[in-house]
Amino acid sequence: MTKKKILIVVGNTPGGWCWFSTTSSMAYGLPEYSFAFMQHQKFIKQLKAKGPSSFEYDLIFFRGYSNLYLNGDNIISFNIPFISSLATGGANLPMRLNEMESTAKKARAIMVQNEYAKYEARLAGYKNVHLIPNGVNTEIFKPSKTIDENNLNIGCAGNVRGVRGALKGVNFIKSACEDTGHKYQEVNLDNRKTHEEMPNWYRSLKYYMQPSEAEEASNSVTEAMSCGIPCFICRNVGYHGEVCRCGTEYEDGQVVFVDRSAGDIARKILILEGNPYIANRIRRNARQFSLSHKWKHIVPLFREMFKSAFDNKAIQPSSSGIQMMLTTQEYMEYQSLKKEKLQLKEITNDKD
């Protein structure tokens, strides 16, 4: 039986290396398909020069910001089945949802990585929406055998130029490091590391920090947690902000939730420094969380998405939007739940 051919188009935007590493791991777990990869600028160049017929594939998976690949006139004539991805969450979601409207209308399926994106996509009327978080190779990204309690390194990884750095809260992290006497370490566009080098970099840290207000399902947080590094992130932002629990509130917490302020980040650092048993508990819980996100658990979700894309026609949004998918009461309950989560007060051993 001839394998169906799937082209994965990844953005060679600054975050594109994460999209490539995760989709290549996914492709390895789906031998029933024949995968090829192409960067988005090469895809655009070929589309303009030779047209859609030059892509001899059964399906195209646009991983990243789909409006970079198809927009305006070229979406009208594009006749190859494709999957679009809504690659964000948090503060950037309304903007990204608006940008991808033209591609989403013709997509066979839409991939999202957090509940907020899933509900907003359904609110827009899109039906075949698949929530698929990142997987992780837990054999490569694994904890150190020993913990250096005198380690002062705190790190952040990703595109932190300009507004991106502000979104990730880099200045808050740097100020908190100065206030608590820790050393800030950064992997960025000017200080890149290969995927093979990243495990040792994570293991060189005491804490990983990404108090971002816009996240999809951070690959860096996924990998750092797999290395048993306590991660400081924002509640309800991105996949981990939705599904994880705070280790300074709950015994089974896998992360540390912080406000986007240097003061709160510094306070949480001092809580862990003063209560090493809490930090160690978070390390164990983070690793356990990661074991449930091995690629063998995530790949079946991609298999289901690809099957649905081959089976379904384009997912034109309904005129009545979310009323076709959720009742008004269900949507109000969802909004109420989000509000309640945002209002949760942290319960810690810090009595001040």
N, C-alpha and C positions, 0 to 999 in steps of 0.2 A: 504494500500500500504506500502510495506516494505521500510524503509528509507535507503538510501545509506550511507554506513559507510566510514568516512574520518578520517584517522590518521594524526594528526599534530605532526611532529617531530621538537622540538625546541632545539637549541644549549644550553647546559649548560656551554657555554662560559660566560665570564663576562657580556656580553650584553644580555644573554639569558632571563633574567627576564623581559626585555622589550618586547621581542618577545612573551613570555608567556602571559603577561598581555594584550597585544593588540589582540592576536589571540583568547584568551578566551572571550574577549569582542565581537569580531566578531562572534564567534561560538554561543554566546547567542542570536544573532540576526538572526540566520539561523536555526530555529527549524525543517525545512524540512529535515535536514541532522542529522545523528548521529555521533558526534565527540568524539574522544579519543585523549589523549596527551601522549607523550613519550619524554624523554630527549635523546639526540643523542647518548650518550655513551651506554645507555641501548639498543637503537635500533641497534647499531653496534654489541653489544654482542649477541643479539638474532639472528641477521642476520648471524653471523659467526657460531653460535652453531646449529641453526635449519634451516637456509636457508629462502629464500623469501616466501615459501609456509606457513610459520608459521604466517605470517601477513594476517589475514583474513579481509581485508579491500578492498573497491572498489576503493579507491584513497588515496594517501599519499601526504601531503603537507609539504615539507621540508622548514621550516622557519628559515632562517639564512644562514650560509655558507654551501651550499649544498655539496661542496667537502669533508666536514667532514663526511658526511653520506654515500655517494656513490663515489667510485673512483676505478681505476684500474680494477682488475678482477671482483669485486662484481657487478659492473654496467652491465657487459656483461650478467650475468645470471638473473638480476633483471627484473621480468616480470609484476610487479604491476604498473598500471598507476600512475604517480606522477607529481607534480608541483614543480618546482625549483624556488628559489628566488635569485636575484642578489642584495645582501644586502649591498650596499654601493653607493657612489657617490663621485665626486671630485677626489682627487689625487690617491685614492686606486682603482678606478674603473678598469683601465686596468689590474691590478694584479688579482682582483677578477673575472673578465670576463674570464681571461685565466685559472684560477683555476677551474672554473665550466664548462669548455668546454665539458668534457666527460658526465656530467649529463645533461647539456642543450640539447645535441643532442638527448637524449631519453625522455626528458620531454614533457608532454602534453601541458604545458603552463609555462610561466616564469613571475614571479611577480617582478616588479621594483617599486621604490618609487620616482623617479625624472626623468625629461626629458632627462638629460644627459645619465643616465643608459638606458632609453628606446631607444634612438637613437643609442647608441653603441651596444645594443643587436640586433637591427635591422641591423646595419652595419655588424654584424657578421652573419647575414642571418636568425635569428630566427624570426618567424612570429607571433606566438600567445603570444604577450607580453602585459601585463596588468600593467598600472601605477595605483597604489592604495596607497594613503598616509595613515598615521595613523589617526584613529578617536580619539575622546576624550569624556569622560563623563563630560559634562559641569555643571552637578548638583553637582558633587564632586569637580572638579577643577574649582573653581569660585573665583572671587576677594574678597578681604577684604572689609568690609563696610566703613572703614576709611583708609586713607593713612597717615602714619607717615613721614612727610617731613624730620625729623631728623634721619631717618633710614640710617645706613651706611653699611648695609650688601649687599655684592655682591656674588653671588653663581654660582657654576658649579656642574653638576652631571654626573656620569658615570665612566667608567673604565679609569683611568688616570695614570696607571702604565707604566713606561718606554716610549716606542715609542708612546703609546696611548695618554699619557699626552702631548707629543710634538705635535701630530696631532690635539689635541683639543685646543692647544694654552694656556695651563694652566700657563706657566711662564709669558706670556704676560699679562694675567689677574692679576696675583699676583703683578707684577711690577706696573701695572696701579693703583691697589688698594693702594700700598705704596705711589705712587706719588700724589694721590688725597685724601689720608686720609680715605679710606674706609676699611672695614673689609671683608676679603675673607672667604667664607664658602664653604665647599665641602662635597658632598655625594659621597662616593667611595666604593671600595670593602672592605675596612677596617672600614668604617663608613656607613654601609648600613642602609636604612630605608625601611619599608614596603610600599607597594603601598598605603595603607591607611594613612600612615604618611606623604607622599609626599606633599599633598595639603597645609598643614600647613607650611611645610618647604618652599615651593615656596612663600607663603604669608608673610614669615618672611624676604624676600629679597626686596631690592629696585630695583635691576637690576639682570637679569640672563645673563650669558655670556658663549658663546660657539663659539669662533672664529676658528672653525675647518676647516681643509683643506680636510677632508674626512667625508662625512655624507650621510646617506640614506634619511630618513625623521625623524629627531630627535624627539623621543618621549618626551624627556625632554623639548625641545623647544615648542612642541605642548602643553604640560601640563602647562608650565610656562605662555605661551600666554593666555591660557584659564583662568588663575588666574589673568590676567591683568598686568603681570610683563613685562616691556620693555626688550626685548631680543637683545643682541648684537651678531650678527653673520656675516659670510662672504658672500658677494654677489656671486651668482651663484654656491654656494656649497650646495648640498642637496636640498630637496624639498622647504624648506622655503627660501633659498637663490635664488631660481628661481622664485617663484610665489609671494613673498611678495615685498612690496615697502618700501623704507627707510623713516622713519618718520622725519628725519632731512632734507629731500629733498622735500617730498610731504605731503600735509595735510591729505591724506588718508593712509599714511605709517603705517605699523603695526609692524616694527622692526627697529633696528638701524644697518646699515651696517658699518663694520669696516675693516680696514686692519689688517693683522696679525702682529701688532707691539704694544708695550706697549704705545708708544707715541700717536698713533691714537686712541687707546681705551681710554686713559686718556683724550684726547681732546674731544671725544664724551661724556664722562661722564660729563665734565665741561659744555658742551653745554646744556645738560639736566638739570644740577644743576642750571645753570644761566637762564634757560627758562623753568620753571616748567609747563607752559601751553603746551609746546611741549611734555614733558614727559606724561602729563595727556592725551593728544590727542592720543599718541601712546598706552597708556593703554586701552583706549576705542576701538581703532581700532583693537588691538590685540584680545581683547575679542570678538569683532564682527566677526573677522576672524575665531576664534575657534567655534563660533556658527554654522558656515557653515561646520564645520568638526565634527559635532555630529555623533555618530555611525549610526544613522538612515540614514545619507547621505552617509556614507562610506560602510555600509554592502551591498547595492545593487551592488557595484563594485566587491566585493568578490563573490556574487551570480553569476554574469556574468562570472567571471573567472572559477569557479567550473563547471558551465554548459558547458563552452567551452572545459574544460579539459575532461569531460565525452563524449562530442560529437566528439572531434578531436583525430587523431592519433598523434604519436610522431612528433615533429616539427624539423625534420632534416634540417639543414641550406642548403640553395641553394648555388651552386658553385659560382654564380656571386654576392653573398652577397647583399649589400644594393641596388644594381641596380635593384633587383627584388621588392624592397619596396619603394625606393625613387629615383627620378631622380637625376642626377648629380647636376642640377641647384638647386633643393630643398635642397640637402645636403650642397652645398656651401652657400646658403642663411642662413641655420641654423648656420654654422660655423661663418659667417659674423655677425649674430645677437649676438652670444656669445661674439665675439670680441668687438662689439660696447658696449655691457653691461659692459664689463670689463673696458672700457675706459671712462665710465660715470664719470663726476666730480660732487662731492657733492655740492649742493647749500644750505647753512644754514644761520642762522642769525648771525653766527660768522664772523665778518668782518676782522679778523686779517690776 
